[in-house]
Amino acid sequence: MQWVTLLFELEAPVLFCVRKLRPVAFVLGIGFHLMIALMMKDLIFFSAQMWTFYALFVTPEQWRRVGGRINTMFRR
């Protein structure tokens, strides 16, 4: 687990800086902090705070696409 943490912390700035890799960074970051929340229950609020910070890296166009996909899923 220590190596995964170190690897994510070292690669996250690069992933978030490269626009095409941001979705990958978003998924990895959400998963990484989900595991922290599940394994270390005292850090659940830290993980939730990090999830909200990750949302800042998503462009408005990407949010619209996600909203459109969710909208079509519920209309069926």
N, C-alpha and C positions, 0 to 999 in steps of 0.2 A: 504494500500500500504506500510505503514511503516513496518508492521509485515512481509510482503513478502520479503522486502529488508533485514531486519535483519535476517530472516531465511536463505535466500540465502547466505548472507555474512558469516554466521556461518557454514553452511554446505558445502560451495564450497571447502574449503581446504581439507576436508575429501573426498569429491567426486573426486577431482582431484588427490588425492594421491592414491586412490584405483584404480588400472588399469581397473578392470572390470566395475567400475562405471563412468569412464571418458566419455563414450558416453552420459550418462544421464547428467553429469555436463556440457558437451558441449551444449546439446540442451537447458538445463535450462539457461545457461549463455547467449546464443544467444537470446533466448526469453526474458530474463530479460533486456538485454541491448537494444533490439529492442523496448521494451515498454518505456524505458527511452528516446530513440531517438524520439519516436512518441509523448510522452507526454511533453518532455522538449526539444523543437527544438534547443535551443542553445547548447545542449550537443550532437548533432549528431556526431561530430568528436570524442568526447570521446568514444561514443558507438562503432564507427567504429574501433577505436584503440583497444578497448577491444576485438572485434571480431577477430582481427588479432592476439592478444595474445592467444586467445583460440586455434587458429590453431597450436600453438606450442605444445599443449598437444596431438595432433593427431599423431599417429605413421605413418611412411612411408607405412607400410602394409595397414593400414586403408585408407590412401589416395589412394593407388592403387585399393583397393576394391571399393571405392566410384567412382573413375575414370572409372573402368570397368563397373559398373552399369550404369553410365551416358552414356558411350560409347554404351552399348547394347540398351539403351532406344532410342538413336538417329539413330541406324542402322535399326530399324524396319520399 
